[in-house]
Every structure is written in structure tokens, then in C-alpha cells.
């Protein structure tokens, strides 16, 4: 199995896009919260915020593409 091979049989384009958008907005909100406490992050937010949010979206899409949600009652690893 390759790194980018699809291992989640239930992943669809819609579910991948939904997960990526959720992670995009969650990551952006988290970065804004970090900016409240850290002045160094506030200084570079116009560059760092989009990069952070896009990175979060890519990780969310990859997560949905490769990791299947376990059903209740399924043993781990199946």
C-alpha cells in the first residue's frame, strides 16, 4: 500500500471536502486563538494564517481519505 492510496472504503469526494472544510475553519480559529496569547504570531498572521489553514485542510482531507471510522462493536484494526 502506498502513502496516498485510498484505504477508507467509505470516503467520497463529498466526505473528503466536508472534512477538509471543517479542518480549514477549525485550524483558522485555533490560529486566531493562538494569536491572542502570542504577539509573535500576531506580527506574521497575514502570511501564516492562510498557510496554517490550508495545511490543516490538506491534513483533514488526507485523514478522511486514508483512515476509516470504526463502527461500534468492531474490534480495533478492522
PyMOL Python script that loads the backbone (N, CA, C, O; Angstrom):
from pymol import cmd

cmd.read_pdbstr("""\
ATOM      1  N   UNK A   1       0.837  -1.180   0.000  1.00  0.00           N
ATOM      2  CA  UNK A   1       0.000   0.000   0.000  1.00  0.00           C
ATOM      3  C   UNK A   1       0.880   1.241   0.000  1.00  0.00           C
ATOM      4  O   UNK A   1       1.826   1.359   0.779  1.00  0.00           O
ATOM      5  N   UNK A   2       0.549   2.142  -0.877  1.00  0.00           N
ATOM      6  CA  UNK A   2       1.282   3.397  -0.945  1.00  0.00           C
ATOM      7  C   UNK A   2       0.733   4.421   0.037  1.00  0.00           C
ATOM      8  O   UNK A   2      -0.344   4.250   0.608  1.00  0.00           O
ATOM      9  N   UNK A   3       1.491   5.473   0.214  1.00  0.00           N
ATOM     10  CA  UNK A   3       1.100   6.510   1.162  1.00  0.00           C
ATOM     11  C   UNK A   3      -0.220   7.174   0.777  1.00  0.00           C
ATOM     12  O   UNK A   3      -1.052   7.424   1.649  1.00  0.00           O
ATOM     13  N   UNK A   4      -0.428   7.462  -0.492  1.00  0.00           N
ATOM     14  CA  UNK A   4      -1.639   8.163  -0.912  1.00  0.00           C
ATOM     15  C   UNK A   4      -2.705   7.234  -1.495  1.00  0.00           C
ATOM     16  O   UNK A   4      -3.651   7.703  -2.127  1.00  0.00           O
ATOM     17  N   UNK A   5      -2.564   5.935  -1.292  1.00  0.00           N
ATOM     18  CA  UNK A   5      -3.597   5.034  -1.781  1.00  0.00           C
ATOM     19  C   UNK A   5      -4.818   5.118  -0.871  1.00  0.00           C
ATOM     20  O   UNK A   5      -4.687   5.299   0.340  1.00  0.00           O
ATOM     21  N   UNK A   6      -5.986   4.987  -1.451  1.00  0.00           N
ATOM     22  CA  UNK A   6      -7.227   5.106  -0.696  1.00  0.00           C
ATOM     23  C   UNK A   6      -7.416   3.870   0.176  1.00  0.00           C
ATOM     24  O   UNK A   6      -7.509   2.752  -0.332  1.00  0.00           O
ATOM     25  N   UNK A   7      -7.470   4.072   1.470  1.00  0.00           N
ATOM     26  CA  UNK A   7      -7.665   2.947   2.388  1.00  0.00           C
ATOM     27  C   UNK A   7      -8.992   3.038   3.131  1.00  0.00           C
ATOM     28  O   UNK A   7      -9.354   2.105   3.848  1.00  0.00           O
ATOM     29  N   UNK A   8      -9.717   4.127   2.980  1.00  0.00           N
ATOM     30  CA  UNK A   8     -11.031   4.276   3.595  1.00  0.00           C
ATOM     31  C   UNK A   8     -12.083   3.980   2.528  1.00  0.00           C
ATOM     32  O   UNK A   8     -12.294   4.799   1.633  1.00  0.00           O
ATOM     33  N   UNK A   9     -12.745   2.828   2.607  1.00  0.00           N
ATOM     34  CA  UNK A   9     -13.709   2.479   1.566  1.00  0.00           C
ATOM     35  C   UNK A   9     -14.947   3.373   1.560  1.00  0.00           C
ATOM     36  O   UNK A   9     -15.654   3.437   0.555  1.00  0.00           O
ATOM     37  N   UNK A  10     -15.218   4.059   2.661  1.00  0.00           N
ATOM     38  CA  UNK A  10     -16.406   4.908   2.736  1.00  0.00           C
ATOM     39  C   UNK A  10     -16.129   6.357   2.333  1.00  0.00           C
ATOM     40  O   UNK A  10     -17.047   7.177   2.346  1.00  0.00           O
ATOM     41  N   UNK A  11     -14.912   6.685   1.984  1.00  0.00           N
ATOM     42  CA  UNK A  11     -14.570   8.060   1.622  1.00  0.00           C
ATOM     43  C   UNK A  11     -15.112   8.388   0.234  1.00  0.00           C
ATOM     44  O   UNK A  11     -14.891   7.654  -0.729  1.00  0.00           O
ATOM     45  N   UNK A  12     -15.818   9.499   0.158  1.00  0.00           N
ATOM     46  CA  UNK A  12     -16.319  10.006  -1.117  1.00  0.00           C
ATOM     47  C   UNK A  12     -15.766  11.410  -1.305  1.00  0.00           C
ATOM     48  O   UNK A  12     -15.189  11.985  -0.382  1.00  0.00           O
ATOM     49  N   UNK A  13     -15.942  11.957  -2.492  1.00  0.00           N
ATOM     50  CA  UNK A  13     -15.483  13.329  -2.716  1.00  0.00           C
ATOM     51  C   UNK A  13     -16.159  14.292  -1.764  1.00  0.00           C
ATOM     52  O   UNK A  13     -15.533  15.224  -1.260  1.00  0.00           O
ATOM     53  N   UNK A  14     -17.429  14.067  -1.520  1.00  0.00           N
ATOM     54  CA  UNK A  14     -18.182  14.942  -0.632  1.00  0.00           C
ATOM     55  C   UNK A  14     -17.685  14.843   0.814  1.00  0.00           C
ATOM     56  O   UNK A  14     -17.545  15.863   1.490  1.00  0.00           O
ATOM     57  N   UNK A  15     -17.421  13.633   1.288  1.00  0.00           N
ATOM     58  CA  UNK A  15     -16.954  13.479   2.662  1.00  0.00           C
ATOM     59  C   UNK A  15     -15.545  14.051   2.829  1.00  0.00           C
ATOM     60  O   UNK A  15     -15.218  14.605   3.878  1.00  0.00           O
ATOM     61  N   UNK A  16     -14.725  13.917   1.808  1.00  0.00           N
ATOM     62  CA  UNK A  16     -13.367  14.465   1.864  1.00  0.00           C
ATOM     63  C   UNK A  16     -13.413  15.983   1.883  1.00  0.00           C
ATOM     64  O   UNK A  16     -12.690  16.614   2.653  1.00  0.00           O
ATOM     65  N   UNK A  17     -14.251  16.575   1.046  1.00  0.00           N
ATOM     66  CA  UNK A  17     -14.391  18.029   1.021  1.00  0.00           C
ATOM     67  C   UNK A  17     -14.963  18.554   2.327  1.00  0.00           C
ATOM     68  O   UNK A  17     -14.525  19.587   2.833  1.00  0.00           O
ATOM     69  N   UNK A  18     -15.942  17.843   2.874  1.00  0.00           N
ATOM     70  CA  UNK A  18     -16.535  18.255   4.148  1.00  0.00           C
ATOM     71  C   UNK A  18     -15.485  18.239   5.263  1.00  0.00           C
ATOM     72  O   UNK A  18     -15.402  19.180   6.052  1.00  0.00           O
ATOM     73  N   UNK A  19     -14.690  17.178   5.328  1.00  0.00           N
ATOM     74  CA  UNK A  19     -13.651  17.086   6.365  1.00  0.00           C
ATOM     75  C   UNK A  19     -12.592  18.165   6.168  1.00  0.00           C
ATOM     76  O   UNK A  19     -12.121  18.760   7.137  1.00  0.00           O
ATOM     77  N   UNK A  20     -12.216  18.417   4.914  1.00  0.00           N
ATOM     78  CA  UNK A  20     -11.205  19.443   4.636  1.00  0.00           C
ATOM     79  C   UNK A  20     -11.713  20.830   5.031  1.00  0.00           C
ATOM     80  O   UNK A  20     -10.963  21.612   5.617  1.00  0.00           O
ATOM     81  N   UNK A  21     -12.959  21.145   4.725  1.00  0.00           N
ATOM     82  CA  UNK A  21     -13.512  22.452   5.093  1.00  0.00           C
ATOM     83  C   UNK A  21     -13.620  22.600   6.610  1.00  0.00           C
ATOM     84  O   UNK A  21     -13.322  23.660   7.159  1.00  0.00           O
ATOM     85  N   UNK A  22     -14.043  21.542   7.273  1.00  0.00           N
ATOM     86  CA  UNK A  22     -14.116  21.593   8.736  1.00  0.00           C
ATOM     87  C   UNK A  22     -12.739  21.859   9.327  1.00  0.00           C
ATOM     88  O   UNK A  22     -12.591  22.723  10.191  1.00  0.00           O
ATOM     89  N   UNK A  23     -11.739  21.129   8.870  1.00  0.00           N
ATOM     90  CA  UNK A  23     -10.384  21.309   9.390  1.00  0.00           C
ATOM     91  C   UNK A  23      -9.834  22.686   9.036  1.00  0.00           C
ATOM     92  O   UNK A  23      -9.091  23.273   9.823  1.00  0.00           O
ATOM     93  N   UNK A  24     -10.190  23.213   7.857  1.00  0.00           N
ATOM     94  CA  UNK A  24      -9.746  24.546   7.454  1.00  0.00           C
ATOM     95  C   UNK A  24     -10.236  25.590   8.450  1.00  0.00           C
ATOM     96  O   UNK A  24      -9.449  26.391   8.955  1.00  0.00           O
ATOM     97  N   UNK A  25     -11.541  25.582   8.733  1.00  0.00           N
ATOM     98  CA  UNK A  25     -12.100  26.581   9.635  1.00  0.00           C
ATOM     99  C   UNK A  25     -11.692  26.346  11.083  1.00  0.00           C
ATOM    100  O   UNK A  25     -11.464  27.304  11.823  1.00  0.00           O
ATOM    101  N   UNK A  26     -11.599  25.096  11.494  1.00  0.00           N
ATOM    102  CA  UNK A  26     -11.142  24.786  12.849  1.00  0.00           C
ATOM    103  C   UNK A  26      -9.694  25.232  13.033  1.00  0.00           C
ATOM    104  O   UNK A  26      -9.349  25.818  14.059  1.00  0.00           O
ATOM    105  N   UNK A  27      -8.852  24.958  12.045  1.00  0.00           N
ATOM    106  CA  UNK A  27      -7.447  25.370  12.123  1.00  0.00           C
ATOM    107  C   UNK A  27      -7.294  26.882  12.135  1.00  0.00           C
ATOM    108  O   UNK A  27      -6.451  27.413  12.859  1.00  0.00           O
ATOM    109  N   UNK A  28      -8.103  27.587  11.336  1.00  0.00           N
ATOM    110  CA  UNK A  28      -8.042  29.051  11.315  1.00  0.00           C
ATOM    111  C   UNK A  28      -8.472  29.615  12.669  1.00  0.00           C
ATOM    112  O   UNK A  28      -7.840  30.539  13.181  1.00  0.00           O
ATOM    113  N   UNK A  29      -9.526  29.075  13.246  1.00  0.00           N
ATOM    114  CA  UNK A  29      -9.985  29.546  14.554  1.00  0.00           C
ATOM    115  C   UNK A  29      -8.939  29.266  15.627  1.00  0.00           C
ATOM    116  O   UNK A  29      -8.719  30.094  16.511  1.00  0.00           O
ATOM    117  N   UNK A  30      -8.303  28.122  15.555  1.00  0.00           N
ATOM    118  CA  UNK A  30      -7.259  27.786  16.520  1.00  0.00           C
ATOM    119  C   UNK A  30      -6.078  28.742  16.397  1.00  0.00           C
ATOM    120  O   UNK A  30      -5.509  29.164  17.403  1.00  0.00           O
ATOM    121  N   UNK A  31      -5.710  29.081  15.166  1.00  0.00           N
ATOM    122  CA  UNK A  31      -4.604  30.028  14.961  1.00  0.00           C
ATOM    123  C   UNK A  31      -4.954  31.399  15.538  1.00  0.00           C
ATOM    124  O   UNK A  31      -4.108  32.046  16.153  1.00  0.00           O
ATOM    125  N   UNK A  32      -6.194  31.842  15.343  1.00  0.00           N
ATOM    126  CA  UNK A  32      -6.623  33.128  15.891  1.00  0.00           C
ATOM    127  C   UNK A  32      -6.543  33.096  17.420  1.00  0.00           C
ATOM    128  O   UNK A  32      -6.125  34.078  18.033  1.00  0.00           O
ATOM    129  N   UNK A  33      -6.929  32.001  18.030  1.00  0.00           N
ATOM    130  CA  UNK A  33      -6.805  31.883  19.486  1.00  0.00           C
ATOM    131  C   UNK A  33      -5.345  31.934  19.928  1.00  0.00           C
ATOM    132  O   UNK A  33      -5.022  32.550  20.943  1.00  0.00           O
ATOM    133  N   UNK A  34      -4.471  31.291  19.171  1.00  0.00           N
ATOM    134  CA  UNK A  34      -3.048  31.354  19.487  1.00  0.00           C
ATOM    135  C   UNK A  34      -2.535  32.787  19.381  1.00  0.00           C
ATOM    136  O   UNK A  34      -1.683  33.202  20.166  1.00  0.00           O
ATOM    137  N   UNK A  35      -3.048  33.538  18.418  1.00  0.00           N
ATOM    138  CA  UNK A  35      -2.620  34.925  18.228  1.00  0.00           C
ATOM    139  C   UNK A  35      -2.991  35.802  19.416  1.00  0.00           C
ATOM    140  O   UNK A  35      -2.301  36.785  19.691  1.00  0.00           O
ATOM    141  N   UNK A  36      -4.048  35.474  20.114  1.00  0.00           N
ATOM    142  CA  UNK A  36      -4.452  36.259  21.274  1.00  0.00           C
ATOM    143  C   UNK A  36      -3.359  36.245  22.339  1.00  0.00           C
ATOM    144  O   UNK A  36      -3.099  37.261  22.983  1.00  0.00           O
ATOM    145  N   UNK A  37      -2.723  35.096  22.520  1.00  0.00           N
ATOM    146  CA  UNK A  37      -1.734  34.957  23.584  1.00  0.00           C
ATOM    147  C   UNK A  37      -0.296  35.178  23.134  1.00  0.00           C
ATOM    148  O   UNK A  37       0.577  35.380  23.979  1.00  0.00           O
ATOM    149  N   UNK A  38      -0.024  35.149  21.857  1.00  0.00           N
ATOM    150  CA  UNK A  38       1.359  35.227  21.396  1.00  0.00           C
ATOM    151  C   UNK A  38       1.516  36.390  20.417  1.00  0.00           C
ATOM    152  O   UNK A  38       0.974  36.356  19.312  1.00  0.00           O
ATOM    153  N   UNK A  39       2.253  37.407  20.824  1.00  0.00           N
ATOM    154  CA  UNK A  39       2.432  38.582  19.973  1.00  0.00           C
ATOM    155  C   UNK A  39       3.268  38.289  18.737  1.00  0.00           C
ATOM    156  O   UNK A  39       3.094  38.953  17.716  1.00  0.00           O
ATOM    157  N   UNK A  40       4.159  37.328  18.796  1.00  0.00           N
ATOM    158  CA  UNK A  40       4.972  36.976  17.627  1.00  0.00           C
ATOM    159  C   UNK A  40       4.098  36.438  16.502  1.00  0.00           C
ATOM    160  O   UNK A  40       4.350  36.720  15.331  1.00  0.00           O
ATOM    161  N   UNK A  41       3.077  35.670  16.849  1.00  0.00           N
ATOM    162  CA  UNK A  41       2.164  35.163  15.828  1.00  0.00           C
ATOM    163  C   UNK A  41       1.305  36.280  15.245  1.00  0.00           C
ATOM    164  O   UNK A  41       0.954  36.247  14.066  1.00  0.00           O
ATOM    165  N   UNK A  42       0.970  37.257  16.064  1.00  0.00           N
ATOM    166  CA  UNK A  42       0.177  38.390  15.574  1.00  0.00           C
ATOM    167  C   UNK A  42       0.927  39.182  14.523  1.00  0.00           C
ATOM    168  O   UNK A  42       0.309  39.744  13.619  1.00  0.00           O
ATOM    169  N   UNK A  43       2.230  39.238  14.620  1.00  0.00           N
ATOM    170  CA  UNK A  43       3.034  40.022  13.692  1.00  0.00           C
ATOM    171  C   UNK A  43       3.063  39.412  12.291  1.00  0.00           C
ATOM    172  O   UNK A  43       3.225  40.134  11.307  1.00  0.00           O
ATOM    173  N   UNK A  44       2.908  38.100  12.193  1.00  0.00           N
ATOM    174  CA  UNK A  44       3.027  37.436  10.888  1.00  0.00           C
ATOM    175  C   UNK A  44       1.727  36.792  10.420  1.00  0.00           C
ATOM    176  O   UNK A  44       1.744  35.965   9.509  1.00  0.00           O
ATOM    177  N   UNK A  45       0.599  37.160  11.031  1.00  0.00           N
ATOM    178  CA  UNK A  45      -0.655  36.479  10.714  1.00  0.00           C
ATOM    179  C   UNK A  45      -1.082  36.588   9.259  1.00  0.00           C
ATOM    180  O   UNK A  45      -1.684  35.636   8.761  1.00  0.00           O
ATOM    181  N   UNK A  46      -0.815  37.696   8.521  1.00  0.00           N
ATOM    182  CA  UNK A  46      -1.289  37.728   7.127  1.00  0.00           C
ATOM    183  C   UNK A  46      -0.669  36.637   6.251  1.00  0.00           C
ATOM    184  O   UNK A  46      -1.276  36.211   5.268  1.00  0.00           O
ATOM    185  N   UNK A  47       0.515  36.192   6.599  1.00  0.00           N
ATOM    186  CA  UNK A  47       1.163  35.128   5.827  1.00  0.00           C
ATOM    187  C   UNK A  47       0.897  33.764   6.458  1.00  0.00           C
ATOM    188  O   UNK A  47       0.605  32.795   5.757  1.00  0.00           O
ATOM    189  N   UNK A  48       0.998  33.694   7.766  1.00  0.00           N
ATOM    190  CA  UNK A  48       0.926  32.405   8.452  1.00  0.00           C
ATOM    191  C   UNK A  48      -0.486  31.838   8.520  1.00  0.00           C
ATOM    192  O   UNK A  48      -0.660  30.623   8.427  1.00  0.00           O
ATOM    193  N   UNK A  49      -1.499  32.685   8.681  1.00  0.00           N
ATOM    194  CA  UNK A  49      -2.868  32.178   8.822  1.00  0.00           C
ATOM    195  C   UNK A  49      -3.332  31.400   7.589  1.00  0.00           C
ATOM    196  O   UNK A  49      -3.843  30.290   7.744  1.00  0.00           O
ATOM    197  N   UNK A  50      -3.179  31.931   6.369  1.00  0.00           N
ATOM    198  CA  UNK A  50      -3.607  31.122   5.217  1.00  0.00           C
ATOM    199  C   UNK A  50      -2.812  29.829   5.058  1.00  0.00           C
ATOM    200  O   UNK A  50      -3.377  28.790   4.715  1.00  0.00           O
ATOM    201  N   UNK A  51      -1.513  29.888   5.304  1.00  0.00           N
ATOM    202  CA  UNK A  51      -0.698  28.675   5.185  1.00  0.00           C
ATOM    203  C   UNK A  51      -1.112  27.638   6.222  1.00  0.00           C
ATOM    204  O   UNK A  51      -1.198  26.450   5.915  1.00  0.00           O
ATOM    205  N   UNK A  52      -1.367  28.083   7.442  1.00  0.00           N
ATOM    206  CA  UNK A  52      -1.796  27.190   8.521  1.00  0.00           C
ATOM    207  C   UNK A  52      -3.137  26.552   8.169  1.00  0.00           C
ATOM    208  O   UNK A  52      -3.305  25.340   8.306  1.00  0.00           O
ATOM    209  N   UNK A  53      -4.096  27.368   7.714  1.00  0.00           N
ATOM    210  CA  UNK A  53      -5.432  26.863   7.413  1.00  0.00           C
ATOM    211  C   UNK A  53      -5.406  25.892   6.235  1.00  0.00           C
ATOM    212  O   UNK A  53      -6.093  24.872   6.265  1.00  0.00           O
ATOM    213  N   UNK A  54      -4.633  26.190   5.212  1.00  0.00           N
ATOM    214  CA  UNK A  54      -4.528  25.286   4.058  1.00  0.00           C
ATOM    215  C   UNK A  54      -3.858  23.980   4.471  1.00  0.00           C
ATOM    216  O   UNK A  54      -4.267  22.908   4.025  1.00  0.00           O
ATOM    217  N   UNK A  55      -2.844  24.060   5.308  1.00  0.00           N
ATOM    218  CA  UNK A  55      -2.199  22.846   5.812  1.00  0.00           C
ATOM    219  C   UNK A  55      -3.167  21.995   6.619  1.00  0.00           C
ATOM    220  O   UNK A  55      -3.171  20.770   6.498  1.00  0.00           O
ATOM    221  N   UNK A  56      -3.988  22.640   7.441  1.00  0.00           N
ATOM    222  CA  UNK A  56      -4.997  21.900   8.210  1.00  0.00           C
ATOM    223  C   UNK A  56      -6.008  21.236   7.282  1.00  0.00           C
ATOM    224  O   UNK A  56      -6.411  20.098   7.521  1.00  0.00           O
ATOM    225  N   UNK A  57      -6.421  21.934   6.228  1.00  0.00           N
ATOM    226  CA  UNK A  57      -7.371  21.367   5.273  1.00  0.00           C
ATOM    227  C   UNK A  57      -6.772  20.163   4.551  1.00  0.00           C
ATOM    228  O   UNK A  57      -7.452  19.155   4.357  1.00  0.00           O
ATOM    229  N   UNK A  58      -5.519  20.260   4.156  1.00  0.00           N
ATOM    230  CA  UNK A  58      -4.866  19.126   3.488  1.00  0.00           C
ATOM    231  C   UNK A  58      -4.750  17.917   4.414  1.00  0.00           C
ATOM    232  O   UNK A  58      -4.950  16.780   3.986  1.00  0.00           O
ATOM    233  N   UNK A  59      -4.428  18.166   5.674  1.00  0.00           N
ATOM    234  CA  UNK A  59      -4.342  17.060   6.628  1.00  0.00           C
ATOM    235  C   UNK A  59      -5.717  16.441   6.874  1.00  0.00           C
ATOM    236  O   UNK A  59      -5.830  15.222   7.003  1.00  0.00           O
ATOM    237  N   UNK A  60      -6.761  17.267   6.940  1.00  0.00           N
ATOM    238  CA  UNK A  60      -8.112  16.741   7.112  1.00  0.00           C
ATOM    239  C   UNK A  60      -8.546  15.883   5.940  1.00  0.00           C
ATOM    240  O   UNK A  60      -9.151  14.827   6.124  1.00  0.00           O
ATOM    241  N   UNK A  61      -8.234  16.340   4.727  1.00  0.00           N
ATOM    242  CA  UNK A  61      -8.584  15.560   3.535  1.00  0.00           C
ATOM    243  C   UNK A  61      -7.819  14.239   3.507  1.00  0.00           C
ATOM    244  O   UNK A  61      -8.388  13.193   3.193  1.00  0.00           O
ATOM    245  N   UNK A  62      -6.551  14.291   3.829  1.00  0.00           N
ATOM    246  CA  UNK A  62      -5.740  13.069   3.861  1.00  0.00           C
ATOM    247  C   UNK A  62      -6.249  12.110   4.932  1.00  0.00           C
ATOM    248  O   UNK A  62      -6.283  10.898   4.723  1.00  0.00           O
ATOM    249  N   UNK A  63      -6.639  12.651   6.062  1.00  0.00           N
ATOM    250  CA  UNK A  63      -7.180  11.826   7.150  1.00  0.00           C
ATOM    251  C   UNK A  63      -8.438  11.095   6.685  1.00  0.00           C
ATOM    252  O   UNK A  63      -8.583   9.893   6.906  1.00  0.00           O
ATOM    253  N   UNK A  64      -9.342  11.829   6.041  1.00  0.00           N
ATOM    254  CA  UNK A  64     -10.588  11.212   5.554  1.00  0.00           C
ATOM    255  C   UNK A  64     -10.299  10.174   4.475  1.00  0.00           C
ATOM    256  O   UNK A  64     -10.958   9.135   4.431  1.00  0.00           O
ATOM    257  N   UNK A  65      -9.344  10.430   3.622  1.00  0.00           N
ATOM    258  CA  UNK A  65      -9.006   9.550   2.509  1.00  0.00           C
ATOM    259  C   UNK A  65      -8.416   8.234   2.999  1.00  0.00           C
ATOM    260  O   UNK A  65      -8.630   7.187   2.388  1.00  0.00           O
ATOM    261  N   UNK A  66      -7.674   8.287   4.102  1.00  0.00           N
ATOM    262  CA  UNK A  66      -6.932   7.095   4.500  1.00  0.00           C
ATOM    263  C   UNK A  66      -7.428   6.400   5.752  1.00  0.00           C
ATOM    264  O   UNK A  66      -7.186   5.203   5.904  1.00  0.00           O
ATOM    265  N   UNK A  67      -8.105   7.083   6.652  1.00  0.00           N
ATOM    266  CA  UNK A  67      -8.462   6.463   7.928  1.00  0.00           C
ATOM    267  C   UNK A  67      -9.970   6.308   8.024  1.00  0.00           C
ATOM    268  O   UNK A  67     -10.706   7.294   8.062  1.00  0.00           O
ATOM    269  N   UNK A  68     -10.418   5.072   8.062  1.00  0.00           N
ATOM    270  CA  UNK A  68     -11.841   4.777   8.154  1.00  0.00           C
ATOM    271  C   UNK A  68     -12.304   4.905   9.596  1.00  0.00           C
ATOM    272  O   UNK A  68     -11.582   4.536  10.522  1.00  0.00           O
ATOM    273  N   UNK A  69     -13.507   5.427   9.783  1.00  0.00           N
ATOM    274  CA  UNK A  69     -14.078   5.484  11.118  1.00  0.00           C
ATOM    275  C   UNK A  69     -14.505   4.083  11.515  1.00  0.00           C
ATOM    276  O   UNK A  69     -15.081   3.344  10.717  1.00  0.00           O
ATOM    277  N   UNK A  70     -14.215   3.728  12.757  1.00  0.00           N
ATOM    278  CA  UNK A  70     -14.577   2.396  13.231  1.00  0.00           C
ATOM    279  C   UNK A  70     -16.046   2.372  13.614  1.00  0.00           C
ATOM    280  O   UNK A  70     -16.555   3.306  14.232  1.00  0.00           O
ATOM    281  N   UNK A  71     -16.706   1.316  13.248  1.00  0.00           N
ATOM    282  CA  UNK A  71     -18.106   1.129  13.627  1.00  0.00           C
ATOM    283  C   UNK A  71     -18.155   0.650  15.077  1.00  0.00           C
ATOM    284  O   UNK A  71     -17.198   0.050  15.565  1.00  0.00           O
ATOM    285  N   UNK A  72     -19.254   0.910  15.758  1.00  0.00           N
ATOM    286  CA  UNK A  72     -19.426   0.401  17.117  1.00  0.00           C
ATOM    287  C   UNK A  72     -19.431  -1.123  17.086  1.00  0.00           C
ATOM    288  O   UNK A  72     -20.131  -1.733  16.278  1.00  0.00           O
ATOM    289  N   UNK A  73     -18.678  -1.707  17.935  1.00  0.00           N
ATOM    290  CA  UNK A  73     -18.620  -3.161  18.019  1.00  0.00           C
ATOM    291  C   UNK A  73     -17.520  -3.772  17.181  1.00  0.00           C
ATOM    292  O   UNK A  73     -17.215  -4.952  17.359  1.00  0.00           O
ATOM    293  N   UNK A  74     -16.910  -3.030  16.278  1.00  0.00           N
ATOM    294  CA  UNK A  74     -15.800  -3.567  15.502  1.00  0.00           C
ATOM    295  C   UNK A  74     -14.557  -3.620  16.364  1.00  0.00           C
ATOM    296  O   UNK A  74     -14.281  -2.675  17.103  1.00  0.00           O
ATOM    297  N   UNK A  75     -13.810  -4.689  16.289  1.00  0.00           N
ATOM    298  CA  UNK A  75     -12.548  -4.725  17.034  1.00  0.00           C
ATOM    299  C   UNK A  75     -11.561  -3.753  16.391  1.00  0.00           C
ATOM    300  O   UNK A  75     -11.621  -3.530  15.182  1.00  0.00           O
ATOM    301  N   UNK A  76     -10.652  -3.170  17.180  1.00  0.00           N
ATOM    302  CA  UNK A  76      -9.671  -2.236  16.634  1.00  0.00           C
ATOM    303  C   UNK A  76      -8.840  -2.897  15.543  1.00  0.00           C
ATOM    304  O   UNK A  76      -8.471  -4.068  15.643  1.00  0.00           O
ATOM    305  N   UNK A  77      -8.552  -2.124  14.499  1.00  0.00           N
ATOM    306  CA  UNK A  77      -7.705  -2.616  13.419  1.00  0.00           C
ATOM    307  C   UNK A  77      -8.450  -3.292  12.291  1.00  0.00           C
ATOM    308  O   UNK A  77      -7.817  -3.785  11.358  1.00  0.00           O
ATOM    309  N   UNK A  78      -9.786  -3.335  12.339  1.00  0.00           N
ATOM    310  CA  UNK A  78     -10.516  -3.963  11.243  1.00  0.00           C
ATOM    311  C   UNK A  78     -11.288  -2.939  10.465  1.00  0.00           C
ATOM    312  O   UNK A  78     -11.969  -3.283   9.498  1.00  0.00           O
TER     313      UNK A  78
END
""", "prot")
cmd.dss("prot")
cmd.show_as("cartoon", "prot")
cmd.util.cbc("prot")
cmd.orient("prot")
